[in-house]
Amino acid sequence: MSSEFVSRIVGMIVLAIGGLLLGVHLSTLVDASPYLYGSTFFLVGALMGLIITPYVVVRPLVFVRQKIRSVPIHQLLASVLGLIIGLVIAALVAFPLSMLPKPLNQVLPFLGAIFFAYVGMMAMTVRQQEIFHLLTRGRALSHAGGSDIQTASPPVLLDTSVIIDGRIADISRTGFIRGEMLVTNFVLNELQHIADSPDALRRNRGRRGLDMLRRLQDESVNPVRIVDMDVEGVREVDDKLVLLAKQLHCPIVTNDYNLNRVAELQGVPVLNINDLANAVRAVYLPGETMTVHILQAGKEPDQGVGYLDDGTMVVVENGQPYIGSEIETMVTKVLQTSAGRMIFARPLEPGSDNSR
């Protein structure tokens, strides 16, 4: 049986009994038949219990439960601590306020409790990050005997694209991401939706994302946790991630260009996997030599195109005759574009001096 059905039955019984007693009491006041008044108020009470009880009892509780589930745990903890501190201050202030003349001694303690409880909750919620940082730092220093150590890193939110990409699994094993990695339910639902797509390409991407998530949980140095957090009133996954990152004060790990820009505009830190990959690529300067496997022809005549191990494109002038083979080349120019790094080179002539 559902909670609404039970509440309707209980409410019908309670209000029916209350209506019966009220009808009998009113009949004695107006000198009328108690059977008529009692039965009438009994039926009215039972009907009201069936109709209004869920709206008074069950649905407010469901609303409060949903709100509590959507609030991050550290924000909820900060609100409770602020409420307790505010009520303690209100209790200390209530005694001198009770010494005032009437009616101030009856009204001001009650208003003071409301005021200090509200101020305590707001202060703890607004400055929760700094307060918890001080508390964790103080605890860490006490355990370390007063030595200065680095506190734990904040968690990071993973978006759908970075899970499907898969490179986050290799990065997590190196320990570069120090905080806990959080995967929200709406990101997991989007992965499942992509994996169930009728399109074969999207279906393979979704299944790859689910496999990568399992690999993350098994191999990551830091814990990967599925969290039941949501943002009310927002439907798009990217918008939910940005708003949730603002609530948690944590960065988003992504390789989505649009999400990167939107998050930066709203002041949310972003860890972009593509930027990391570009930053750690080997640096080649004009005049240096490298071995390139020519795979295909370039756009211009006589050009050959190859790729380094990290995916960097190398355009070799006069390299078309060497398609399918590895040759020694000399770097002539390096370009950094929005798509990544591009290297231009030319075949190295045998016996040439490359020590420049």
C-alpha positions in Angstrom: 0.0 0.0 0.0 1.2 3.5 -0.8 1.8 6.1 1.8 -0.9 8.3 0.4 -3.5 5.6 0.7 -2.5 4.9 4.3 -2.6 8.6 5.1 -6.0 8.9 3.6 -7.4 6.1 5.7 -5.8 7.4 8.9 -6.9 10.9 8.2 -10.5 9.8 7.4 -10.7 7.9 10.8 -9.2 10.8 12.8 -11.2 13.5 11.3 -14.4 11.4 11.3 -14.0 10.9 15.1 -13.2 14.5 15.5 -16.2 15.5 13.5 -18.5 13.2 15.5 -17.3 14.7 18.8 -17.6 18.3 17.4 -21.1 17.6 16.2 -22.2 16.2 19.5 -20.7 19.2 21.3 -22.4 21.7 19.0 -25.8 19.9 19.4 -25.7 20.5 23.1 -25.0 24.2 22.6 -27.9 24.7 20.2 -30.2 22.2 21.8 -30.6 20.0 18.7 -30.5 16.3 18.0 -27.0 14.9 18.7 -27.6 12.1 16.2 -28.2 14.5 13.3 -25.3 16.8 14.1 -23.0 13.9 15.0 -23.7 11.9 11.8 -23.4 15.0 9.7 -20.1 16.1 11.1 -18.9 12.5 11.1 -19.4 12.2 7.3 -17.9 15.7 6.7 -14.9 14.8 8.7 -14.4 11.5 7.0 -14.7 13.2 3.5 -12.2 15.9 4.5 -9.8 13.3 5.8 -9.9 11.4 2.5 -9.3 14.5 0.4 -6.9 16.8 2.3 -4.7 14.4 4.4 -2.1 13.7 1.7 -1.7 17.4 0.9 -1.2 18.2 4.6 1.0 15.2 5.6 2.5 13.1 2.8 3.2 15.5 0.0 5.0 18.1 2.2 7.2 15.3 3.6 8.0 14.0 0.0 8.8 17.6 -1.1 11.2 18.0 1.9 12.8 14.6 1.3 13.4 15.5 -2.4 15.0 18.8 -1.4 17.2 17.1 1.1 18.4 14.5 -1.4 19.2 17.3 -4.0 21.3 19.3 -1.5 25.0 18.4 -1.4 25.9 16.7 1.9 28.5 19.3 2.9 25.9 22.1 2.4 23.3 20.2 4.4 25.8 19.6 7.2 26.8 23.3 7.2 23.1 24.3 7.5 22.5 22.0 10.4 25.6 23.2 12.2 24.6 26.8 11.6 21.1 26.1 12.9 22.6 24.6 16.1 25.0 27.5 16.6 22.3 30.0 16.1 19.9 28.3 18.5 22.7 28.2 21.2 23.3 31.9 20.8 19.5 32.6 20.9 19.3 30.6 24.2 22.1 32.7 25.7 20.4 35.9 24.6 16.9 34.7 25.7 17.7 35.2 29.4 18.5 38.9 29.4 15.6 39.5 26.9 13.2 37.8 29.3 14.0 40.4 32.0 12.5 43.2 29.8 9.0 44.4 30.6 5.9 42.9 29.0 5.1 42.2 26.2 8.8 42.5 25.0 9.9 39.6 27.4 7.5 37.3 25.6 8.0 38.3 22.0 11.7 39.1 21.7 13.1 35.7 22.8 11.0 34.0 20.2 12.0 36.5 17.5 15.6 36.2 18.6 15.6 32.4 18.2 14.3 32.8 14.6 16.8 35.6 13.8 19.9 33.8 15.2 18.9 30.5 13.7 18.5 32.1 10.2 21.8 34.1 10.5 23.7 30.9 11.7 22.4 28.9 8.8 23.2 31.6 6.2 26.6 32.2 7.6 27.6 28.6 7.6 26.1 28.0 4.1 27.7 31.0 2.5 31.2 30.4 4.0 31.1 26.6 4.2 34.1 26.1 2.0 36.4 28.3 4.1 35.0 26.9 7.4 35.4 23.3 6.4 38.9 24.1 5.0 40.0 25.5 8.3 38.5 22.6 10.3 40.2 19.9 8.1 43.4 21.8 8.1 43.4 22.1 11.8 42.7 18.4 12.2 45.4 17.5 9.7 47.9 19.7 11.6 47.0 18.1 14.9 47.5 14.6 13.5 50.8 15.7 12.0 52.1 17.1 15.2 51.8 20.7 14.0 53.7 20.2 10.8 52.3 22.0 7.7 50.9 19.5 5.3 48.6 19.8 2.3 44.9 19.2 2.8 42.8 16.9 0.7 41.9 18.1 -2.8 38.3 18.9 -3.7 36.3 16.4 -5.7 35.9 16.6 -9.5 32.8 16.1 -11.6 33.1 13.9 -14.7 31.0 14.7 -17.7 29.7 12.2 -20.3 32.2 13.1 -23.1 35.3 12.5 -20.9 34.1 9.1 -19.8 33.4 8.0 -23.4 36.8 9.4 -24.5 38.5 7.0 -22.1 41.8 8.8 -21.5 40.6 9.8 -18.0 41.1 6.1 -17.0 44.8 6.3 -17.9 45.2 9.8 -16.3 43.5 8.7 -13.0 46.0 5.8 -12.6 48.9 8.3 -12.7 47.6 10.3 -9.7 47.4 13.6 -11.5 43.7 14.0 -10.4 44.0 14.1 -6.6 40.4 14.5 -5.5 37.5 12.0 -5.5 35.9 11.6 -8.9 32.1 12.0 -8.9 29.7 10.7 -11.5 26.2 11.9 -11.1 23.1 9.9 -11.8 22.0 12.1 -14.7 25.4 11.6 -16.4 25.0 7.8 -15.9 21.5 7.9 -17.3 22.8 9.8 -20.4 25.4 7.1 -20.9 22.7 4.4 -20.7 20.5 6.4 -23.1 23.4 6.6 -25.6 24.2 2.9 -25.2 20.5 2.0 -26.0 20.5 4.2 -29.1 19.4 2.6 -32.4 22.3 4.2 -34.1 25.2 1.8 -34.1 27.9 4.5 -33.7 26.2 6.1 -30.7 25.4 2.7 -29.2 29.1 1.7 -29.4 30.1 5.1 -27.8 27.7 4.6 -25.0 28.9 1.0 -24.3 32.5 2.2 -24.4 31.6 4.9 -21.8 30.0 2.3 -19.5 33.1 0.0 -19.9 35.4 2.9 -19.2 33.4 3.8 -16.0 33.8 0.3 -14.8 37.5 0.4 -15.6 37.7 3.7 -13.7 36.2 2.2 -10.6 38.6 -0.8 -10.7 41.9 0.9 -11.6 41.7 4.5 -10.4 44.1 5.6 -7.7 41.4 7.8 -6.2 37.8 6.6 -5.5 35.1 7.0 -8.2 31.7 7.4 -6.7 28.2 7.5 -8.3 26.3 10.2 -6.5 22.5 10.7 -6.4 22.5 14.5 -6.9 20.3 16.5 -9.2 19.4 20.1 -10.0 15.7 20.9 -10.0 14.2 22.9 -12.9 17.1 22.1 -15.4 16.9 19.5 -18.1 20.2 19.7 -20.0 23.0 17.6 -18.6 25.7 20.3 -19.2 23.6 22.9 -17.4 23.1 20.6 -14.5 26.8 19.9 -14.3 27.7 23.6 -14.3 25.1 24.4 -11.6 26.1 21.4 -9.5 29.8 22.3 -9.8 29.0 25.8 -8.5 27.2 24.3 -5.5 30.0 21.9 -4.7 32.8 24.4 -5.5 34.6 21.8 -7.5 35.9 21.6 -11.1 34.5 19.7 -14.1 36.6 17.3 -16.0 35.6 17.4 -19.7 36.9 17.5 -23.3 33.7 19.2 -24.6 34.6 22.6 -26.0 31.1 24.2 -25.5 30.9 23.0 -21.9 34.3 24.3 -21.3 33.4 27.8 -22.5 30.1 27.9 -20.7 31.6 26.8 -17.4 34.4 29.3 -17.6 31.9 32.1 -18.3 30.1 31.2 -15.1 33.2 31.0 -13.0 33.4 27.2 -12.8 37.0 25.7 -13.1 37.4 23.2 -15.9 40.0 20.5 -16.3 40.1 19.9 -20.1 41.6 16.6 -21.2 42.4 18.0 -24.6 44.4 20.9 -23.1 46.3 18.4 -20.9 47.1 16.2 -24.0 48.3 19.3 -25.9 50.4 20.4 -23.0 52.3 17.1 -22.6 53.1 16.5 -26.2 56.7 16.5 -27.2 58.1 19.8 -28.2 59.9 19.9 -31.6 61.8 23.0 -32.8 62.6 23.9 -36.4 65.9 22.2 -37.3 65.3 19.0 -35.2 64.9 15.6 -36.8 62.2 13.0 -36.3 61.2 9.6 -37.8 57.8 9.8 -39.4 55.7 7.0 -41.0 54.0 8.5 -44.0 50.4 7.3 -44.2 48.6 9.3 -46.9 48.9 12.2 -49.3 48.4 15.7 -48.2 46.2 18.4 -49.6 49.0 20.1 -51.6 50.9 18.4 -54.4 53.8 16.1 -53.3 52.8 16.4 -49.6 52.8 13.4 -47.4 51.0 13.2 -44.0 52.0 11.2 -41.0 51.3 11.1 -37.3 53.4 10.9 -34.1 52.6 8.5 -31.3 50.6 11.3 -29.5 48.5 12.0 -32.5 50.3 15.1 -33.7 49.9 15.6 -37.5 53.2 15.9 -39.4 52.9 17.4 -43.0 56.0 16.4 -45.0 56.9 18.5 -48.0 57.9 16.3 -51.0 56.8 13.3 -48.9 54.3 11.8 -51.3 56.8 9.3 -52.9 57.4 7.9 -49.4 53.8 6.9 -48.6 53.8 3.7 -46.6 57.4 3.9 -45.3 59.2 5.5 -42.5 61.7 8.3 -43.2 63.9 10.7 -41.3 62.6 14.3 -41.6 63.7 17.7 -40.4 61.2 20.1 -38.8 60.7 23.3 -40.7 57.7 24.9 -38.9 55.4 24.2 -35.9 51.9 25.6 -35.7 49.5 25.5 -32.8 45.9 25.5 -34.0 42.5 25.1 -32.2 42.5 21.5 -33.4 45.9 20.8 -31.9 49.6 21.0 -32.9 50.7 20.7 -36.5 54.3 20.1 -37.6 55.7 20.8 -41.1 58.8 19.0 -42.1 60.8 17.9 -45.1 62.7 14.7 -45.9 66.2 14.6 -44.5 68.7 14.1 -47.3 71.3 11.4 -46.6 74.6 12.9 -45.3 73.1 16.3 -44.6 74.2 18.3 -41.6 71.3 18.4 -39.1 73.2 19.8 -36.1 71.7 23.3 -36.5 
